[in-house]
Amino acid sequence: LISKFSKITDLDNIKKSLAEIEQSLEKGGGNIKEGIEGCIGDTPLIKIKSLSEATGCDILAKAEFLNGAGNSPKDRVALSIIQMAEEKGLLIPHSGDTIYEGTVGSTGISLAAICRARGYKAHICMPNDMAIEKSDLLLKLGAEVERVRPAPIVDQNQFVNLARTRAKEHTDSPDKPGRGLFADQFETEANWRAHFTGTGPEIYEQTGGFLDAFVSGAGTGGTISGVALFLKSKLPDLKVVLADPPGSGLYNRVKYGVMFDPKEREGTRRRHQVDTIVEGIGINRVTHNFEVGRGLIDDAIRVTDEQAIAMARWLVENDGIFVGSSSAVNCVAAAKLAKQLGPGHRIVTLLCDSGARHLSKFWASTEPIGGIENDVSLEKILGS
Ligand code: PMP
């Protein structure tokens, strides 16, 4: 066969490469994933070179957008919720069972993809101010989508409450096949457990246990709680830091033990949604998934929209990494923490999803990136 490669001049090199490939093939295959579920977890840990160089710390980011079903950390959670429900006999594939969820998008997308693979239907309730790419994607995956106006949690039509009601209506209806299951990502143990058994141990293994801090935003709180619970069981001195957008009560919860800043009276507490272009993180109520790990969170860092936008541009311009809003917030907080801790520390954070899911909202608010010149300064990003 090789003699037929007549146009190749360096045949010897080609022969050598083929021999090497042959050798590695002999070591055995086994690298076939069992369906789309098999592509969840084991995400790479990437050193963000530009931020590491600029701060003198190792800034490492877990590339959760490379989870292969719905392309976010919510793949882990969706799979965990479905597996637990199947184990309890609450879901039976191809029986018409439908999973209902209230989500700003990512969890819905992960659920919709896994539902397709396992023979369930997905019905997603989401606020109508989230990027349109997410609801478009949900529809293409075959989910039923209800976009509702943003409302406080006490409102029955708030997206999470509505999903709970829809699940009950389904189960109570004699006309609908199967049952309705409310996935309940904010309150279910299946959420933080997915990160306790998956994301946390992966970070520990990938760093060899050498890390000084973990930085993460919180929506449900499942990621920060699950990862903190595992990593602190191994590394009691690890610093766990919440990255939080303005208007979210979680920063105050960590700093002052209450959801509002005592200096601003009840200001933030009454707001039903976090008024920022950042999606997926920042919340104004205490969920089980946040509370379960809150005692392990050592500090919180606020990140403004402007800082997040500047960081998103920085990551494209310097590293070719194209992320969504919550990932940008995480990276700002990681870089700020690096400045606080000083050179020589190792900080791990998360890249949650791709910028492709945020073109119409978060990325639409950035200036066009013209050439390849770097016109975003780290000073601007880290400014207080
Ligand atoms: N990033 C994105 C894009 C999200 O959708 C979410 C959750 N809604 C988070 C981060 C936060 O993760 P968690 O719910 O585990 O706190």
Boltz pocket constraint, residues with backbone or C-beta under 6 A from the ligand:
constraints:
  - pocket:
      binder: B
      contacts: [[A, 72], [A, 104], [A, 105], [A, 106], [A, 107], [A, 217], [A, 218], [A, 219], [A, 220], [A, 221], [A, 222], [A, 223], [A, 224], [A, 279], [A, 280], [A, 281], [A, 324], [A, 326], [A, 327], [A, 352], [A, 353]]
      max_distance: 6.0
